[in-house]
Amino acid sequence: MEPITLCGLVIVAFGLWVELESTMMAVGKWIYKNRIITMVILPPTVQRPVFIRRMPICVAKVSH
């Protein structure tokens, strides 16, 4: 590719980014806040049983 064409392509790409940045950010925020999409993309957190979170000290010492 000729250098002048490559420079022109970079200038056009930068200009499009400046013009469409706010739109792209708004779309990104919408996707991030959309509940259905986040459920598909992010795996659900594994809930630990209550007894593991509130383990007595004597049980914790025995397991280590």
Residue frames as qw, qx, qy, qz and C-alpha x, y, z in Angstrom:
[[0.000, 0.891, 0.454, 0.000, 0.00, 0.00, 0.00],
 [0.388, 0.569, -0.042, 0.724, 1.34, 3.43, -0.86],
 [0.332, -0.195, -0.518, 0.764, 2.33, 5.63, 2.09],
 [0.193, -0.067, -0.032, -0.978, -0.01, 8.45, 1.08],
 [0.617, -0.275, -0.549, -0.492, -2.97, 6.05, 0.93],
 [0.597, -0.266, -0.677, 0.338, -2.04, 4.59, 4.30],
 [0.146, -0.084, -0.329, 0.929, -1.81, 8.07, 5.85],
 [0.399, -0.161, -0.259, -0.865, -5.18, 8.98, 4.40],
 [0.658, -0.287, -0.672, -0.183, -6.69, 5.80, 5.79],
 [0.443, -0.226, -0.596, 0.630, -5.32, 6.61, 9.26],
 [0.073, -0.003, 0.101, -0.992, -6.72, 10.15, 9.08],
 [0.549, -0.221, -0.444, -0.672, -10.16, 8.89, 8.02],
 [0.637, -0.282, -0.708, 0.115, -10.19, 6.22, 10.75],
 [0.282, -0.169, -0.473, 0.817, -9.25, 8.80, 13.40],
 [0.254, -0.081, -0.106, -0.958, -11.93, 11.19, 12.13],
 [0.631, -0.278, -0.587, -0.425, -14.58, 8.48, 12.28],
 [0.541, -0.251, -0.681, 0.425, -13.50, 7.58, 15.81],
 [0.074, -0.075, -0.288, 0.952, -13.82, 11.19, 16.95],
 [0.430, -0.119, -0.270, -0.853, -17.26, 11.53, 15.36],
 [0.750, -0.210, -0.508, -0.367, -18.67, 8.19, 16.50],
 [0.289, 0.193, -0.772, 0.532, -17.00, 7.82, 19.91],
 [0.377, -0.086, 0.440, -0.811, -20.03, 8.98, 21.90],
 [0.809, 0.083, -0.219, -0.539, -22.33, 6.66, 19.94],
 [0.683, 0.193, -0.698, 0.098, -20.01, 3.70, 20.45],
 [0.065, 0.175, -0.709, 0.680, -19.76, 4.45, 24.17],
 [0.596, -0.039, 0.207, -0.775, -23.55, 4.65, 24.46],
 [0.843, 0.126, -0.425, -0.304, -23.93, 1.29, 22.71],
 [0.480, 0.233, -0.759, 0.374, -21.26, -0.18, 24.99],
 [0.214, -0.144, 0.572, -0.779, -23.04, 1.07, 28.10],
 [0.760, 0.023, -0.053, -0.647, -26.34, -0.32, 26.83],
 [0.781, 0.166, -0.600, -0.049, -24.77, -3.73, 26.24],
 [0.265, 0.228, -0.738, 0.577, -23.07, -3.65, 29.65],
 [0.348, -0.056, 0.476, -0.806, -26.31, -2.75, 31.44],
 [0.730, 0.035, -0.377, -0.570, -28.52, -5.14, 29.46],
 [0.639, -0.366, 0.582, -0.345, -29.44, -7.94, 31.83],
 [0.949, 0.236, 0.165, -0.128, -29.96, -10.66, 29.22],
 [0.636, 0.662, -0.343, 0.198, -26.65, -10.05, 27.48],
 [0.100, -0.658, 0.641, -0.382, -24.69, -9.96, 30.73],
 [0.814, -0.191, 0.461, -0.297, -26.29, -13.24, 31.79],
 [0.916, 0.400, 0.009, 0.025, -25.15, -14.84, 28.52],
 [0.467, 0.713, -0.402, 0.335, -21.63, -13.35, 28.53],
 [0.100, -0.542, 0.658, -0.513, -20.80, -13.51, 32.24],
 [0.541, -0.161, -0.825, 0.001, -21.12, -16.84, 34.02],
 [0.556, -0.721, -0.149, -0.387, -23.27, -16.74, 37.13],
 [0.012, -0.584, 0.672, -0.456, -21.37, -16.52, 40.37],
 [0.628, -0.152, -0.763, 0.033, -21.26, -19.72, 42.35],
 [0.482, -0.656, 0.141, -0.563, -23.01, -19.32, 45.66],
 [0.320, 0.223, -0.850, 0.354, -21.27, -20.99, 48.55],
 [0.565, -0.541, -0.614, -0.101, -23.35, -22.68, 51.22],
 [0.332, -0.858, 0.064, -0.387, -23.83, -20.77, 54.44],
 [0.856, -0.496, 0.073, 0.126, -21.80, -23.20, 56.55],
 [0.759, 0.212, 0.035, 0.614, -18.63, -22.54, 54.51],
 [0.128, 0.720, -0.007, 0.682, -18.88, -18.77, 54.90],
 [0.474, -0.689, 0.231, -0.498, -19.51, -19.02, 58.64],
 [0.820, 0.065, -0.545, 0.160, -17.13, -21.84, 59.43],
 [0.645, -0.764, 0.023, -0.014, -16.32, -22.20, 63.14],
 [0.043, 0.832, -0.551, 0.051, -12.72, -21.59, 64.11],
 [0.621, -0.344, 0.702, -0.061, -12.21, -25.13, 65.40],
 [0.828, 0.402, 0.391, 0.023, -13.25, -26.62, 62.02],
 [0.437, 0.878, -0.190, 0.048, -11.01, -24.20, 60.14],
 [0.235, -0.728, 0.642, -0.053, -7.98, -25.18, 62.27],
 [0.768, -0.079, 0.635, -0.028, -8.56, -28.89, 61.71],
 [0.769, 0.594, 0.236, 0.024, -8.73, -28.57, 57.91],
 [0.310, 0.887, -0.329, 0.094, -5.38, -26.71, 57.67]]
